[in-house]
């Protein structure tokens, strides 16, 4: 069975389209699809809408409500902990990552070709300013954190049970789930896709959050801060 984890935060407007896309996916993968929605302390009506609509949707689903907004990566980890399948995938609730990616990643995992499959962005249908920010962010991420990170970055992935268990054993509270995927190793494959334009609402992934995420990743996965402090100390002593 495939367990599909979907973190939900400020996605009230996109939920009807999301549920319709999941019903189409369920017809493709049935009866081997379980969906785990994790409402990450969203201040809108996401939880109420899912609670009311899921029973009539025909989907095999679990609804998890976190006590506050812990962040997307913490929500994904919570979803993986609640999932009951032997294969796992993560999907964004805003539908900017095409739902068709999930069956493609599932096929690679089912064939035993990889332990983890990452969705690699090759193009973004976003405004120019957002594309520039994303390009700069992932260039810095590749330079200072994970050199093998695809140039367009990674947000969603799928994995098998051994990889899921290894991932959940990493208990750092301020780290990068995506960097942990690359750090763990295992057999890795990728599927390319074009990121779709956002149809509902605005992204909560602000520049401030990106900088904080990059800083957490640098401190968790590199010795760059130690080297910089050492050089600054030596320079101060010299002066």
C-alpha positions as CSV (number, residue, x, y, z in Angstrom):
1,X,0.0,0.0,0.0
2,X,1.1,3.5,-0.8
3,X,0.7,6.1,2.0
4,X,0.5,9.6,0.6
5,X,1.4,12.4,3.1
6,X,0.0,15.9,2.5
7,X,1.0,18.8,4.8
8,X,-1.7,21.4,4.9
9,X,-1.2,25.1,5.9
10,X,-3.3,28.0,4.6
11,X,-4.6,25.9,1.7
12,X,-8.3,26.4,2.3
13,X,-9.0,27.6,-1.3
14,X,-7.1,24.8,-3.0
15,X,-8.8,21.9,-1.0
16,X,-11.7,21.3,-3.4
17,X,-9.3,20.9,-6.4
18,X,-6.9,18.8,-4.2
19,X,-9.7,16.4,-3.2
20,X,-10.8,16.0,-6.8
21,X,-7.2,15.3,-7.9
22,X,-6.9,12.7,-5.2
23,X,-10.1,11.0,-6.2
24,X,-8.7,10.7,-9.7
25,X,-5.4,9.3,-8.3
26,X,-7.3,6.9,-6.1
27,X,-9.0,5.4,-9.1
28,X,-5.6,4.8,-10.6
29,X,-3.9,3.3,-7.6
30,X,-6.9,1.7,-5.8
31,X,-7.2,-0.2,-3.6
32,X,-3.6,0.5,-2.6
33,X,-3.7,4.2,-1.6
34,X,-3.9,5.7,1.9
35,X,-3.8,9.5,2.3
36,X,-2.6,11.2,5.5
37,X,-3.5,14.8,5.8
38,X,-1.5,16.8,8.4
39,X,-3.0,20.2,9.2
40,X,0.0,22.1,10.5
41,X,-1.8,24.5,12.9
42,X,-3.4,26.3,9.9
43,X,-5.3,29.4,11.0
44,X,-8.0,29.1,8.3
45,X,-10.7,26.4,7.9
46,X,-8.5,23.7,6.4
47,X,-9.2,21.2,9.3
48,X,-13.0,21.9,9.3
49,X,-13.2,21.4,5.6
50,X,-11.3,18.2,5.5
51,X,-13.2,16.8,8.6
52,X,-16.5,17.5,6.9
53,X,-15.7,16.4,3.3
54,X,-13.4,13.4,3.8
55,X,-16.1,10.9,5.0
56,X,-18.1,11.4,1.7
57,X,-15.1,11.6,-0.6
58,X,-14.5,7.8,-0.9
59,X,-10.9,8.2,0.0
60,X,-9.1,6.1,2.5
61,X,-7.7,8.9,4.6
62,X,-6.3,9.9,8.0
63,X,-6.6,13.4,9.3
64,X,-4.0,14.7,11.7
65,X,-4.2,18.1,13.5
66,X,-1.0,19.5,15.0
67,X,-1.4,21.8,18.0
68,X,0.4,24.7,16.3
69,X,2.4,25.5,13.2
70,X,5.6,23.5,13.4
71,X,6.6,23.9,9.8
72,X,6.2,21.8,6.7
73,X,9.0,19.4,7.4
74,X,7.8,18.6,10.9
75,X,4.3,18.0,9.4
76,X,5.8,15.6,6.9
77,X,7.5,13.7,9.6
78,X,4.3,13.5,11.6
79,X,2.5,12.2,8.5
80,X,5.2,9.5,7.9
81,X,4.8,8.4,11.6
82,X,1.0,7.9,11.2
83,X,1.3,6.2,7.7
84,X,0.6,2.5,7.6
85,X,1.8,1.6,4.1
86,X,5.0,-0.1,2.9
87,X,5.6,2.7,0.3
88,X,5.4,6.4,1.1
89,X,5.1,9.6,-0.9
90,X,4.8,13.3,-0.1
91,X,2.7,15.8,-2.0
92,X,2.1,19.5,-1.6
93,X,-1.5,20.7,-1.0
94,X,-1.2,23.7,-3.3
95,X,-1.0,21.5,-6.4
96,X,2.0,23.4,-7.8
97,X,3.7,20.0,-8.0
98,X,1.5,18.0,-10.4
99,X,-0.3,15.0,-8.8
100,X,0.8,12.8,-11.7
101,X,4.2,12.7,-10.0
102,X,2.9,10.4,-7.3
103,X,2.1,7.4,-9.7
104,X,5.4,8.0,-11.5
105,X,7.4,7.8,-8.2
106,X,5.3,4.9,-7.0
107,X,6.1,2.9,-10.2
108,X,9.9,3.4,-9.6
109,X,9.6,2.2,-6.0
110,X,7.3,-0.7,-6.9
111,X,9.9,-1.9,-9.5
112,X,12.6,-2.0,-6.8
113,X,14.7,0.5,-8.8
114,X,15.3,2.8,-5.9
115,X,14.8,3.3,-2.2
116,X,13.9,6.9,-2.5
117,X,12.7,9.0,-5.5
118,X,13.0,12.8,-5.5
119,X,10.9,15.1,-7.8
120,X,13.4,17.4,-9.6
121,X,12.1,20.7,-10.8
122,X,13.3,21.6,-14.3
123,X,11.2,24.7,-14.8
124,X,9.0,27.0,-12.7
125,X,5.8,28.7,-13.9
126,X,6.2,31.4,-11.2
127,X,6.5,35.2,-11.5
128,X,10.0,36.4,-12.4
129,X,10.8,37.7,-8.9
130,X,9.9,34.4,-7.3
131,X,12.0,32.5,-9.9
132,X,15.0,34.7,-9.2
133,X,14.7,34.1,-5.4
134,X,14.4,30.3,-5.9
135,X,17.4,30.2,-8.2
136,X,19.5,32.2,-5.7
137,X,18.3,30.1,-2.8
138,X,19.1,26.7,-4.4
139,X,22.4,27.9,-5.8
140,X,23.5,28.8,-2.2
141,X,22.1,25.5,-1.0
142,X,24.1,23.5,-3.5
143,X,27.2,25.6,-2.8
144,X,27.1,25.3,1.0
145,X,24.9,22.4,2.0
146,X,24.2,19.6,-0.5
147,X,26.3,19.8,-3.7
148,X,24.3,17.0,-5.3
149,X,21.0,18.9,-4.9
150,X,19.3,19.4,-8.3
151,X,19.6,23.0,-9.5
152,X,15.9,23.5,-9.3
153,X,15.7,22.1,-5.8
154,X,13.5,19.3,-4.3
155,X,10.3,19.6,-2.2
156,X,8.5,16.3,-2.6
157,X,9.8,12.7,-2.6
158,X,8.7,9.0,-2.2
159,X,10.5,6.2,-0.4
160,X,10.2,2.6,0.8
161,X,9.8,1.4,4.3
162,X,13.5,0.9,5.2
163,X,14.2,4.5,4.1
164,X,11.2,5.9,6.0
165,X,12.4,4.1,9.1
166,X,15.9,5.4,8.8
167,X,14.6,9.0,8.1
168,X,12.5,9.0,11.2
169,X,15.4,7.9,13.4
170,X,17.1,11.2,12.7
171,X,15.6,13.3,15.5
172,X,17.1,16.8,15.0
173,X,14.4,19.4,15.6
174,X,15.9,22.2,13.5
175,X,17.3,20.6,10.4
176,X,16.4,20.0,6.7
177,X,14.3,17.0,5.8
178,X,15.4,17.3,2.2
179,X,19.1,17.5,3.1
180,X,18.6,14.4,5.4
181,X,17.3,12.5,2.3
182,X,20.6,13.1,0.5
183,X,22.7,12.6,3.6
184,X,21.2,9.1,4.3
185,X,22.4,7.7,1.0
186,X,20.5,4.6,-0.2
187,X,19.6,4.0,-3.8
188,X,18.2,7.3,-5.2
189,X,16.3,8.1,-8.4
190,X,14.7,11.3,-9.7
191,X,11.7,12.3,-11.8
192,X,11.7,15.6,-13.6
193,X,8.7,17.9,-13.7
194,X,7.6,21.5,-14.4
195,X,6.3,23.4,-11.3
196,X,2.8,24.8,-12.0
197,X,1.6,28.3,-11.4
198,X,-0.1,28.8,-8.1
199,X,-3.9,29.0,-8.6
200,X,-5.1,29.7,-5.0
201,X,-3.8,32.0,-2.3
202,X,-0.2,33.0,-1.7
203,X,2.7,30.9,-0.7
204,X,3.6,30.9,3.0
205,X,7.2,30.1,2.0
206,X,8.5,33.6,2.6
207,X,12.1,34.9,2.0
208,X,12.5,35.1,5.8
209,X,11.7,31.4,6.2
210,X,14.0,30.5,3.3
211,X,16.9,32.3,5.0
212,X,16.1,30.6,8.3
213,X,15.9,27.2,6.6
214,X,19.2,27.8,4.8
215,X,20.9,28.8,8.1
216,X,19.5,25.6,9.9
217,X,20.8,23.5,7.0
218,X,24.3,25.1,7.1
219,X,24.6,24.6,10.8
220,X,23.3,21.0,10.7
221,X,25.2,19.6,7.7
222,X,28.4,21.6,7.3
223,X,31.4,22.8,9.3
224,X,31.2,26.3,7.6
225,X,30.2,28.2,10.8
226,X,33.1,26.6,12.7
227,X,35.6,27.5,10.0
228,X,34.3,31.0,9.7
229,X,34.5,31.5,13.5
230,X,38.0,30.0,13.6
231,X,39.2,32.4,10.9
232,X,37.6,35.4,12.5
233,X,39.2,34.4,15.8
234,X,42.7,34.0,14.2
235,X,42.2,37.4,12.5
236,X,41.2,39.0,15.8
237,X,44.3,37.6,17.5
238,X,46.5,38.8,14.7
239,X,45.0,42.3,15.0
